[in-house]
Amino acid sequence: MKNIIKSTCVVFAASLLIQSCSKFDELGTDPKSASEEQVEVEYALNGSLIGAQMNPDVAERSFVLYWKTGGHQHREDGLSEGDYDDGWTTAYYNSVSGWLNGVNLAIELATKRIGTSAEKPYTKNLLEVSRIWRAYLLSEMSDNFGPVPIKAFQGVNPEFASVKDVYYYILQELKEAVANIDENVANADGLSNYDPAYGFNYNKWKRYGNSLRMRLAMRLSEVDAEKAKTEFEDAANSGLLLTATDQTFKVQEKPGWDDLTGVMSREWNAQLISATLNNLYINLGGIASADQLPDSLQSHIKPANWAGLRFLNHFTQKTNDPMAGYWFDGLQNTIDPRAYKTFIIPGQFNNPDFCAYPSYTSDAKTTVRSLDDFGNVNAAFTWNASAVGDWGTKGAKNKLYNYEGTNPRLALRFRNSTAQRIFFAPWETYFLLAEGAERGWTTPMTAQAAYEAGIESSFEYWGVSQYLGAYLASTAYNNAGTSVAWNHTTEPPATHTMNYKDGYTGTAGTVAIAYPVNTLYKNGSVRNDHLTKIITQKFIAQVPWLPLESWSDQRRLGLPFYENPAVEVPMQTLPALTTSNYMTSNIQFFPQRIKYPSSLGSSNAAGYEQAVSLLNGQDAILTPLWWAKH
């Protein structure tokens, strides 16, 4: 009998199969030496599905430090400043290769057994489910690196395919796989245990496949519009989309240290709110903090049009963050109702969702920090976020702006490995439909109906549906100059007047705060059109589970507005960003991809050279992918 490892020529297969080893235990067989005939298709697929949830080591490096940073879902240096770590990259590259190997094994086994005595009634369906899952994994890998192998992990060094070829391949795979699934097939008892997402509910897999196809088709909107439109419309009008809560592609996390441990569980990752997200939250929807917060916090709410305390000697102004230079000494007057659910107010220790990580220090509960040459500042019951970058001497004197206990931090429910990790949710389907309709593509809903359904779906997830009606009607502008109401497309004025106090003298004043000019989108002339509204809402809804999608949307469209890293001191990793151009936006100010691991060049020199040639640029963080803005 052929050995599994000999069949696939990759050791990863055996290690993945250990995750589905209960059946091998029953047989008294070591999964690493199991023969091909002893391995069921569902074992291999299950190994890939579970593996892709990421163990804490891989999750910290890719999901948290790369994706959440590139997607501006939290405040983190590193990738956001054009830097990277080869060890982190290697951990993810090897892992995603292993997950692909596992699903390829499932496809290989199913293909061989169809038409033989080993075929089961559901074998063909498992083949198609595996093709859908492989399409996702290929897109994930390509959206990180660019060119990747389509047909790899077969025992020889693979050939790399261009990003265009990868996308054309996976779009065709999704179309065929969904069409081939037979929903009427009955599963064997216990089969559902090998699918942690859907329990092999084939209707849900088809819905996921179609919505995933819409996501990946939309990725091509700016570079291959006709292909994007054709693929998108075919999937969008299939009648089977992921539109209900119980159709969400999600996997239950669990405490411990294995592939099902929470992706955001490492205690030393602070995961503070980003300035990008904060600028989107503030004032959006016009919902008063007074209506959201308990009586104990009412006295900390500041008036409308309050900018805060101005500390020009301690807070950078060399960024296009509209609130640069100010410390907000209280709670916002109005804010998106999802904000207080996602990030917890500093000092709100009685909130059951307050995250005190790391548990081995008191940092998260330390709210008093100093500004050198000024004194201590108490950040309890305040709401702040600051740009990344090099703050120079101002940052050296400021112990307040990036400290764990002085900024809103991600809620405990996402940190303690008790949540369900979401890979695709109904709100994303609706926002994709809204964007497609806005582009004039044929969709089953109007753009407005889909947009509002996406917001409703997100509000349902967060448990804030009581605010939905007022929120959808709001014409209030957030800090980026965008409002919620679909029919309110009036552009904000160039500036708006706010009150502040000089933090050093206490002198009151007024200031004209400019709405940011996002030159990546329509040359900065538009802040409140329909597409900006759609992507703003999509960005907020995807927090914290889908940072790679948020990063991909920003790379594709230049939306939502990303503030530039501060450049008090020039950064070698972002050489194009200078003290003379930091008020403009440029793709060279933001990471565009992950470099290949250094080991690839030595283990597969020809493949590495091929991959770089297909990039049409250097193997560098700032090289845009084929579908991204150039």
C-alpha positions as CSV (number, residue, x, y, z in Angstrom):
1,M,0.0,0.0,0.0
2,K,1.2,3.5,-0.7
3,N,2.0,5.5,2.3
4,I,0.3,8.9,2.7
5,I,3.6,10.7,3.0
6,K,4.9,8.9,-0.1
7,S,1.7,9.8,-2.0
8,T,1.9,13.5,-1.2
9,C,5.7,13.8,-0.7
10,V,5.1,16.4,2.0
11,V,5.5,15.8,5.8
12,F,2.8,18.4,6.5
13,A,0.1,16.0,5.5
14,A,0.8,13.6,8.4
15,S,1.1,16.4,11.0
16,L,-2.3,17.8,9.8
17,L,-3.9,14.4,10.1
18,I,-3.0,14.2,13.8
19,Q,-5.7,16.8,14.3
20,S,-8.2,14.2,13.1
21,C,-6.6,11.3,14.9
22,S,-9.6,9.9,16.8
23,K,-10.4,7.4,14.1
24,F,-6.8,6.3,14.0
25,D,-6.9,5.7,17.7
26,E,-9.9,3.4,17.2
27,L,-7.9,1.5,14.6
28,G,-4.8,1.4,16.7
29,T,-2.9,3.1,14.0
30,D,-0.3,5.9,14.1
31,P,-1.7,8.7,11.9
32,K,1.8,9.5,10.7
33,S,2.2,6.1,9.1
34,A,-1.4,5.5,8.0
35,S,-1.9,4.1,4.6
36,E,-3.9,5.9,1.9
37,E,-6.7,3.4,2.3
38,Q,-7.1,4.2,6.0
39,V,-7.4,7.9,5.6
40,E,-10.8,9.3,4.9
41,V,-11.3,12.5,2.9
42,E,-12.9,14.2,5.8
43,Y,-9.9,13.6,8.0
44,A,-7.6,15.5,5.6
45,L,-10.1,18.3,5.1
46,N,-10.7,18.6,8.9
47,G,-7.0,18.9,9.5
48,S,-6.8,21.8,7.0
49,L,-9.9,23.5,8.5
50,I,-8.6,23.2,12.1
51,G,-5.0,24.1,11.2
52,A,-6.1,27.4,9.5
53,Q,-7.6,28.6,12.8
54,M,-4.0,29.1,13.7
55,N,-2.2,28.2,16.8
56,P,-1.2,31.1,19.1
57,D,2.3,31.4,17.7
58,V,1.2,31.7,14.1
59,A,-1.9,33.8,14.9
60,E,0.1,36.4,16.8
61,R,2.5,36.9,14.0
62,S,0.1,36.9,11.1
63,F,-3.4,37.7,12.3
64,V,-2.5,40.2,15.0
65,L,0.9,41.7,14.1
66,Y,0.5,41.6,10.3
67,W,-3.2,41.6,9.3
68,K,-4.7,43.7,12.2
69,T,-1.8,46.2,11.8
70,G,-2.1,46.4,8.0
71,G,-5.9,46.7,8.3
72,H,-5.5,49.4,11.0
73,Q,-7.8,47.6,13.4
74,H,-5.4,48.4,16.2
75,R,-2.5,50.6,17.0
76,E,0.7,48.8,16.3
77,D,4.1,49.7,14.9
78,G,6.0,47.3,12.7
79,L,4.2,46.6,9.5
80,S,2.3,49.9,9.6
81,E,5.7,51.6,9.4
82,G,6.9,49.4,6.5
83,D,8.8,47.0,8.7
84,Y,8.5,43.2,9.0
85,D,10.0,40.2,10.7
86,D,11.3,37.2,8.7
87,G,10.6,34.8,11.5
88,W,6.9,35.9,11.6
89,T,6.7,35.6,7.9
90,T,8.2,32.1,7.8
91,A,5.8,30.9,10.5
92,Y,2.8,31.9,8.4
93,Y,4.2,30.8,5.1
94,N,5.0,27.4,6.3
95,S,1.6,27.1,8.0
96,V,-0.5,28.2,5.1
97,S,1.5,25.8,2.9
98,G,0.6,23.0,5.3
99,W,-3.1,23.9,5.3
100,L,-3.1,23.9,1.5
101,N,-1.3,20.5,1.6
102,G,-4.0,19.1,3.8
103,V,-6.9,20.3,1.6
104,N,-5.0,19.1,-1.5
105,L,-4.7,15.7,0.1
106,A,-8.5,15.7,0.6
107,I,-9.0,16.5,-3.0
108,E,-6.5,13.9,-4.2
109,L,-8.2,11.2,-2.1
110,A,-11.7,12.1,-3.1
111,T,-10.7,12.2,-6.8
112,K,-9.1,8.8,-6.7
113,R,-12.1,7.2,-4.9
114,I,-14.8,8.5,-7.1
115,G,-16.0,5.7,-9.4
116,T,-14.4,3.0,-7.3
117,S,-15.7,0.7,-4.5
118,A,-14.2,3.2,-2.0
119,E,-16.6,6.0,-3.1
120,K,-19.2,6.9,-0.5
121,P,-22.5,8.7,-1.3
122,Y,-21.0,12.0,-0.1
123,T,-17.5,11.7,-1.5
124,K,-18.2,14.0,-4.5
125,N,-19.6,16.6,-2.1
126,L,-16.5,16.5,0.0
127,L,-14.5,17.0,-3.1
128,E,-16.4,20.2,-3.9
129,V,-16.3,21.5,-0.3
130,S,-12.6,20.9,-0.4
131,R,-12.3,22.9,-3.6
132,I,-14.1,25.8,-2.0
133,W,-11.9,25.8,1.1
134,R,-8.8,25.6,-1.1
135,A,-10.0,28.6,-3.0
136,Y,-10.2,30.6,0.2
137,L,-6.7,29.5,1.3
138,L,-5.2,30.4,-2.0
139,S,-6.7,33.8,-1.8
140,E,-5.5,34.3,1.7
141,M,-2.0,33.3,0.8
142,S,-2.0,35.4,-2.4
143,D,-3.4,38.5,-0.6
144,N,-0.4,38.4,1.7
145,F,2.4,37.6,-0.7
146,G,1.2,38.0,-4.3
147,P,2.2,35.3,-6.7
148,V,1.9,31.8,-5.1
149,P,1.8,28.3,-6.5
150,I,-1.6,27.1,-7.7
151,K,-0.7,23.4,-8.0
152,A,1.9,22.9,-5.3
153,F,2.8,20.6,-2.5
154,Q,3.1,17.5,-4.7
155,G,6.7,16.6,-3.8
156,V,8.5,18.9,-6.2
157,N,9.4,22.6,-6.0
158,P,6.3,24.3,-7.3
159,E,5.9,26.9,-10.1
160,F,4.5,30.2,-9.0
161,A,1.5,31.8,-10.7
162,S,0.8,35.5,-11.1
163,V,-1.9,37.1,-8.9
164,K,-4.1,37.4,-12.0
165,D,-3.8,33.7,-12.7
166,V,-4.4,32.8,-9.1
167,Y,-7.6,34.8,-9.0
168,Y,-8.9,33.5,-12.3
169,Y,-8.2,30.0,-11.1
170,I,-10.0,30.3,-7.8
171,L,-13.0,32.1,-9.3
172,Q,-13.4,29.2,-11.7
173,E,-13.0,26.7,-8.9
174,L,-15.7,28.4,-6.8
175,K,-18.1,28.5,-9.8
176,E,-17.6,24.8,-10.6
177,A,-17.6,23.6,-7.0
178,V,-20.8,25.3,-6.0
179,A,-22.5,24.0,-9.1
180,N,-21.4,20.4,-8.4
181,I,-22.6,20.1,-4.8
182,D,-25.7,18.0,-4.4
183,E,-27.7,19.2,-1.4
184,N,-29.8,16.1,-1.4
185,V,-27.0,13.8,-0.4
186,A,-27.3,12.3,3.0
187,N,-24.2,12.3,5.3
188,A,-23.1,9.3,7.4
189,D,-23.5,9.5,11.2
190,G,-20.7,11.5,12.7
191,L,-19.5,13.1,9.5
192,S,-20.5,16.5,10.7
193,N,-17.9,16.3,13.4
194,Y,-15.2,16.8,10.8
195,D,-16.5,20.2,9.7
196,P,-16.1,22.8,12.5
197,A,-17.7,25.5,10.4
198,Y,-20.9,24.0,8.9
199,G,-21.0,20.4,9.9
200,F,-21.1,19.6,6.2
201,N,-24.4,21.4,5.7
202,Y,-24.1,21.6,1.9
203,N,-26.6,24.5,1.5
204,K,-24.4,26.6,3.7
205,W,-21.3,25.7,1.9
206,K,-22.9,26.7,-1.4
207,R,-23.9,30.0,0.1
208,Y,-20.4,30.6,1.4
209,G,-18.9,29.7,-1.9
210,N,-21.0,32.2,-3.8
211,S,-20.4,35.0,-1.3
212,L,-16.7,34.2,-1.3
213,R,-16.8,34.4,-5.1
214,M,-18.3,37.9,-4.8
215,R,-15.6,38.9,-2.4
216,L,-12.8,37.8,-4.7
217,A,-14.5,39.1,-7.9
218,M,-14.8,42.5,-6.3
219,R,-11.1,42.4,-5.5
220,L,-10.5,42.9,-9.3
221,S,-12.8,45.9,-9.6
222,E,-10.0,48.4,-10.2
223,V,-7.8,46.4,-12.5
224,D,-10.0,44.0,-14.4
225,A,-13.5,45.5,-14.2
226,E,-15.2,43.3,-16.8
227,K,-14.0,40.1,-15.3
228,A,-15.0,41.4,-11.8
229,K,-18.5,42.3,-13.1
230,T,-19.1,39.0,-14.9
231,E,-18.0,36.8,-11.9
232,F,-19.7,39.0,-9.4
233,E,-23.1,39.2,-11.1
234,D,-23.1,35.4,-11.7
235,A,-22.6,34.7,-8.0
236,A,-24.8,37.6,-6.7
237,N,-27.8,36.4,-8.7
238,S,-27.4,32.7,-7.8
239,G,-30.2,32.9,-5.2
240,L,-27.9,31.3,-2.7
241,L,-25.9,33.8,-0.7
242,L,-24.6,34.0,2.9
243,T,-27.2,36.4,4.2
244,A,-28.4,35.1,7.6
245,T,-26.7,34.9,11.0
246,D,-26.9,31.1,11.1
247,Q,-25.1,30.9,7.8
248,T,-22.0,32.7,9.2
249,F,-18.7,30.9,8.5
250,K,-17.3,30.7,12.0
251,V,-15.3,28.3,14.1
252,Q,-15.5,28.0,17.9
253,E,-12.3,28.9,19.7
254,K,-11.2,27.3,23.0
255,P,-8.6,28.1,25.7
256,G,-5.3,26.4,25.7
257,W,-2.5,26.2,23.2
258,D,-3.5,24.5,19.9
259,D,-5.0,25.4,16.6
260,L,-8.4,26.3,18.1
261,T,-7.0,28.7,20.7
262,G,-8.1,32.3,20.1
263,V,-6.3,34.2,17.4
264,M,-6.1,37.3,19.6
265,S,-5.3,35.5,22.9
266,R,-1.7,36.4,23.5
267,E,-1.7,38.6,26.6
268,W,1.3,40.7,25.7
269,N,-0.4,42.1,22.5
270,A,-2.1,45.3,23.8
271,Q,-4.5,45.7,20.8
272,L,-5.4,49.3,21.4
273,I,-7.8,51.2,19.2
274,S,-6.3,52.7,16.0
275,A,-6.5,56.3,15.0
276,T,-8.1,55.2,11.7
277,L,-10.9,53.4,13.5
278,N,-11.4,56.1,16.0
279,N,-11.8,58.8,13.4
280,L,-14.5,56.6,11.8
281,Y,-16.3,56.0,15.1
282,I,-16.5,59.5,16.5
283,N,-19.8,61.2,15.7
284,L,-20.8,58.6,13.1
285,G,-24.5,58.0,13.4
286,G,-25.2,60.7,15.9
287,I,-25.9,58.4,18.9
288,A,-25.2,60.1,22.2
289,S,-22.8,58.6,24.6
290,A,-25.3,59.6,27.3
291,D,-27.7,57.0,25.9
292,Q,-25.1,54.3,25.8
293,L,-23.2,54.6,29.0
294,P,-24.1,53.9,32.7
295,D,-24.8,56.7,35.1
296,S,-21.4,56.4,36.6
297,L,-19.8,57.6,33.4
298,Q,-22.2,60.5,32.5
299,S,-20.0,63.2,34.1
300,H,-17.1,62.3,31.9
301,I,-18.9,63.0,28.6
302,K,-17.7,66.1,27.0
303,P,-19.8,68.7,25.0
304,A,-20.2,68.4,21.3
305,N,-17.4,70.1,19.3
306,W,-14.8,69.6,22.1
307,A,-11.3,68.8,20.7
308,G,-9.7,68.2,24.1
309,L,-6.4,69.5,25.6
310,R,-3.7,70.7,23.2
311,F,-0.2,69.5,24.1
312,L,1.9,70.7,21.1
313,N,5.2,69.8,22.8
314,H,4.3,66.2,23.6
315,F,1.9,65.1,20.7
316,T,3.0,64.9,17.1
317,Q,1.5,67.2,14.5
318,K,3.4,65.7,11.6
319,T,0.7,63.4,10.4
320,N,-2.6,64.1,8.6
321,D,-4.6,62.6,11.5
322,P,-7.2,65.5,11.9
323,M,-6.9,65.4,15.7
324,A,-3.1,65.4,15.9
325,G,-1.8,67.4,18.8
326,Y,-4.8,66.9,21.1
327,W,-5.5,64.7,24.1
328,F,-9.2,64.0,24.6
329,D,-9.8,64.4,28.4
330,G,-13.1,62.6,28.6
331,L,-15.6,60.6,26.6
332,Q,-17.0,61.6,23.2
333,N,-20.4,63.3,23.0
334,T,-21.6,61.1,20.2
335,I,-20.0,57.9,18.9
336,D,-20.9,54.8,16.8
337,P,-22.6,52.4,19.3
338,R,-20.3,49.6,18.3
339,A,-17.2,51.5,19.6
340,Y,-17.9,50.9,23.4
341,K,-18.7,47.3,22.7
342,T,-15.5,46.6,20.8
343,F,-13.0,48.7,22.8
344,I,-13.4,49.2,26.6
345,I,-12.9,52.6,28.2
346,P,-9.7,53.0,30.2
347,G,-10.4,52.7,33.9
348,Q,-13.8,51.0,33.4
349,F,-12.6,48.0,35.5
350,N,-16.2,47.0,36.5
351,N,-17.0,46.3,32.9
352,P,-17.0,42.5,32.5
353,D,-15.5,42.9,29.1
354,F,-12.5,44.9,30.4
355,C,-9.4,43.1,29.5
356,A,-6.6,43.3,32.1
357,Y,-4.0,41.5,30.0
358,P,-1.2,41.0,30.5
359,S,-2.4,39.4,33.8
360,Y,1.2,39.3,35.2
361,T,1.4,43.1,35.3
362,S,-0.8,46.0,36.4
363,D,-0.2,47.9,33.2
364,A,-3.8,47.7,31.9
365,K,-5.1,49.1,35.1
366,T,-2.5,51.9,35.3
367,T,-4.2,55.0,34.0
368,V,-1.9,57.7,35.3
369,R,1.1,58.5,33.2
370,S,3.5,61.4,32.8
371,L,4.3,64.0,30.2
372,D,7.9,64.9,30.9
373,D,8.4,68.6,31.8
374,F,4.6,68.9,32.5
375,G,3.4,66.2,35.0
376,N,1.0,63.4,35.4
377,V,-2.2,62.9,33.4
378,N,-5.0,60.6,34.5
379,A,-6.4,58.8,31.5
380,A,-9.3,57.1,33.3
381,F,-12.6,57.5,31.5
382,T,-11.0,59.1,28.4
383,W,-11.1,58.1,24.8
384,N,-8.0,58.5,22.7
385,A,-6.1,57.0,19.7
386,S,-2.9,58.2,18.1
387,A,-1.1,57.7,14.9
388,V,1.9,55.3,14.7
389,G,5.2,56.5,13.3
390,D,8.3,58.1,14.7
391,W,7.3,60.7,17.3
392,G,10.9,61.8,17.9
393,T,11.6,63.7,21.1
394,K,7.8,64.3,21.6
395,G,7.3,60.6,21.8
396,A,10.3,60.2,24.2
397,K,8.7,62.7,26.6
398,N,5.2,61.3,26.3
399,K,4.5,58.3,28.5
400,L,0.7,58.6,27.8
401,Y,-0.1,58.2,24.2
402,N,0.6,54.6,23.5
403,Y,0.5,53.0,27.0
404,E,-1.7,50.0,27.6
405,G,-3.7,51.4,30.4
406,T,-4.4,54.8,28.9
407,N,-6.1,53.9,25.7
408,P,-9.3,52.0,24.8
409,R,-8.4,48.3,24.4
410,L,-10.0,45.3,22.7
411,A,-12.8,43.7,24.7
412,L,-12.1,40.6,26.7
413,R,-14.6,38.5,24.8
414,F,-12.2,38.5,21.8
415,R,-9.1,37.7,23.9
416,N,-10.1,34.8,26.2
417,S,-10.6,32.1,23.5
418,T,-14.3,31.7,24.1
419,A,-15.6,33.4,21.0
420,Q,-16.3,32.1,17.5
421,R,-13.8,33.2,14.9
422,I,-15.6,34.6,11.9
423,F,-14.3,34.0,8.3
424,F,-17.4,35.4,6.5
425,A,-20.5,37.1,7.9
426,P,-23.8,38.3,6.4
427,W,-22.8,41.9,6.7
428,E,-20.0,41.4,4.2
429,T,-22.4,39.9,1.6
430,Y,-24.6,42.9,1.9
431,F,-21.8,45.5,1.7
432,L,-20.5,43.6,-1.4
433,L,-23.9,43.8,-3.0
434,A,-24.2,47.5,-2.1
435,E,-20.8,48.2,-3.8
436,G,-21.8,46.1,-6.8
437,A,-25.1,47.9,-7.2
438,E,-23.4,51.2,-6.8
439,R,-21.1,50.3,-9.7
440,G,-24.2,49.6,-11.8
441,W,-23.8,45.8,-11.8
442,T,-26.9,43.6,-11.7
443,T,-27.7,42.6,-8.1
444,P,-30.8,41.2,-6.4
445,M,-31.0,44.4,-4.1
446,T,-30.6,48.1,-4.5
447,A,-27.5,49.6,-3.3
448,Q,-29.3,51.4,-0.5
449,A,-31.2,48.4,0.7
450,A,-28.0,46.3,0.8
451,Y,-26.1,49.0,2.6
452,E,-28.7,49.4,5.2
453,A,-29.1,45.6,5.6
454,G,-25.3,45.3,6.1
455,I,-25.5,47.9,8.9
456,E,-28.5,46.1,10.4
457,S,-26.6,42.8,10.4
458,S,-23.6,44.3,12.1
459,F,-25.8,46.0,14.7
460,E,-27.5,42.6,15.4
461,Y,-24.1,41.0,16.0
462,W,-23.1,43.7,18.5
463,G,-26.5,43.8,20.2
464,V,-27.1,47.5,19.5
465,S,-30.1,47.2,17.2
466,Q,-32.1,49.7,19.4
467,Y,-30.1,52.5,17.8
468,L,-30.5,51.4,14.2
469,G,-33.3,53.7,13.1
470,A,-31.7,56.9,14.4
471,Y,-28.3,55.8,13.1
472,L,-29.5,55.2,9.6
473,A,-31.1,58.6,9.4
474,S,-28.0,60.5,10.8
475,T,-26.4,63.2,8.7
476,A,-23.6,63.8,11.3
477,Y,-20.1,63.7,9.9
478,N,-17.4,61.6,11.6
479,N,-13.8,62.9,11.9
480,A,-13.2,61.7,8.3
481,G,-16.1,63.7,6.9
482,T,-18.5,60.8,6.3
483,S,-22.1,60.4,7.4
484,V,-24.4,57.4,7.6
485,A,-27.6,58.4,5.9
486,W,-27.6,57.0,2.3
487,N,-29.2,60.0,0.7
488,H,-27.1,62.5,2.5
489,T,-24.1,62.9,0.2
490,T,-23.5,66.6,0.8
491,E,-19.8,67.1,1.3
492,P,-18.6,68.4,4.6
493,P,-17.0,71.9,4.8
494,A,-13.3,72.0,4.6
495,T,-13.1,72.7,8.4
496,H,-15.3,72.7,11.4
497,T,-14.8,74.8,14.5
498,M,-14.0,73.1,17.8
499,N,-13.2,74.3,21.3
500,Y,-10.1,73.3,23.3
501,K,-7.9,74.2,26.1
502,D,-4.2,74.6,26.1
503,G,-3.0,71.7,28.1
504,Y,-0.1,73.6,29.7
505,T,-1.8,76.9,30.6
506,G,-5.5,76.0,30.7
507,T,-6.3,78.9,28.3
508,A,-9.5,78.2,26.3
509,G,-9.5,78.6,22.6
510,T,-11.2,77.7,19.3
511,V,-9.6,76.0,16.4
512,A,-10.7,75.1,12.8
513,I,-10.2,71.4,12.5
514,A,-9.8,70.3,8.9
515,Y,-11.5,67.2,7.5
516,P,-8.7,65.0,6.1
517,V,-8.0,65.1,2.4
518,N,-7.7,61.5,1.2
519,T,-5.7,61.9,-2.0
520,L,-5.8,58.2,-2.6
521,Y,-9.5,58.4,-3.4
522,K,-10.8,60.7,-6.2
523,N,-7.8,62.9,-5.5
524,G,-9.1,63.9,-2.1
525,S,-12.2,65.7,-3.5
526,V,-14.8,63.3,-2.0
527,R,-15.4,62.3,1.6
528,N,-19.1,61.4,1.7
529,D,-20.2,59.6,-1.5
530,H,-21.9,56.3,-1.5
531,L,-18.8,54.2,-1.9
532,T,-17.1,55.9,1.0
533,K,-20.1,55.2,3.1
534,I,-20.2,51.5,2.1
535,I,-16.5,50.9,2.8
536,T,-16.7,52.9,6.1
537,Q,-19.4,50.7,7.3
538,K,-17.8,47.5,6.0
539,F,-14.5,48.5,7.7
540,I,-16.2,49.0,11.1
541,A,-18.3,45.8,10.7
542,Q,-15.2,43.6,10.0
543,V,-13.6,44.5,13.3
544,P,-12.0,42.5,14.8
545,W,-12.4,39.2,12.9
546,L,-11.6,40.1,9.3
547,P,-8.5,42.4,9.3
548,L,-7.1,41.0,6.1
549,E,-10.2,42.0,4.2
550,S,-10.0,45.5,5.7
551,W,-6.4,45.8,4.6
552,S,-7.3,44.5,1.1
553,D,-10.1,47.0,0.7
554,Q,-7.8,49.9,1.6
555,R,-5.1,48.6,-0.8
556,R,-7.7,48.2,-3.6
557,L,-9.6,51.5,-3.2
558,G,-7.7,53.8,-0.8
559,L,-10.7,53.6,1.5
560,P,-11.4,54.3,4.2
561,F,-9.1,57.2,5.1
562,Y,-5.8,56.0,6.6
563,E,-3.9,58.6,8.6
564,N,-0.2,58.7,7.8
565,P,2.4,57.5,10.3
566,A,3.9,60.5,12.2
567,V,7.2,61.6,10.7
568,E,8.8,63.8,13.4
569,V,11.9,61.9,12.3
570,P,12.3,60.3,8.8
571,M,11.8,56.6,8.7
572,Q,14.1,54.4,6.6
573,T,11.3,51.9,6.1
574,L,9.0,54.6,4.6
575,P,11.4,56.7,2.6
576,A,8.8,58.4,0.5
577,L,7.1,59.9,3.6
578,T,8.7,63.2,4.6
579,T,8.1,66.3,6.6
580,S,7.1,68.1,3.5
581,N,4.4,65.7,2.2
582,Y,2.8,64.1,5.3
583,M,-0.5,66.0,4.7
584,T,-1.1,64.0,1.5
585,S,-1.8,60.3,1.0
586,N,0.3,57.9,-1.0
587,I,0.4,54.1,-1.4
588,Q,4.1,54.3,-0.6
589,F,3.2,55.4,3.0
590,F,1.4,52.1,3.7
591,P,2.3,48.4,3.5
592,Q,1.2,46.7,0.4
593,R,2.1,43.0,1.0
594,I,4.3,40.7,3.0
595,K,7.8,39.8,1.8
596,Y,8.5,36.2,1.0
597,P,10.4,34.3,3.7
598,S,14.1,34.3,3.2
599,S,14.1,30.5,3.2
600,L,12.2,30.5,-0.1
601,G,15.2,31.7,-2.1
602,S,17.4,29.0,-0.7
603,S,14.9,26.1,-0.8
604,N,13.5,27.0,-4.2
605,A,15.7,29.5,-6.0
606,A,14.0,29.2,-9.4
607,G,10.5,29.5,-7.8
608,Y,11.5,32.6,-5.9
609,E,12.9,34.3,-9.0
610,Q,9.7,33.4,-10.8
611,A,7.6,34.8,-8.0
612,V,9.5,38.1,-7.9
613,S,9.3,38.5,-11.7
614,L,5.6,38.0,-11.5
615,L,5.3,40.7,-8.9
616,N,6.4,43.3,-11.4
617,G,8.4,44.9,-8.6
618,Q,10.8,44.2,-5.8
619,D,10.1,41.6,-3.1
620,A,9.3,44.4,-0.8
621,I,6.6,45.5,1.7
622,L,5.8,48.6,-0.5
623,T,5.3,46.7,-3.8
624,P,1.6,46.8,-4.6
625,L,-0.2,43.7,-5.7
626,W,-1.8,43.3,-9.2
627,W,-5.3,44.2,-8.0
628,A,-4.3,47.1,-5.8
629,K,-3.9,50.8,-6.4
630,H,-0.7,51.7,-8.2
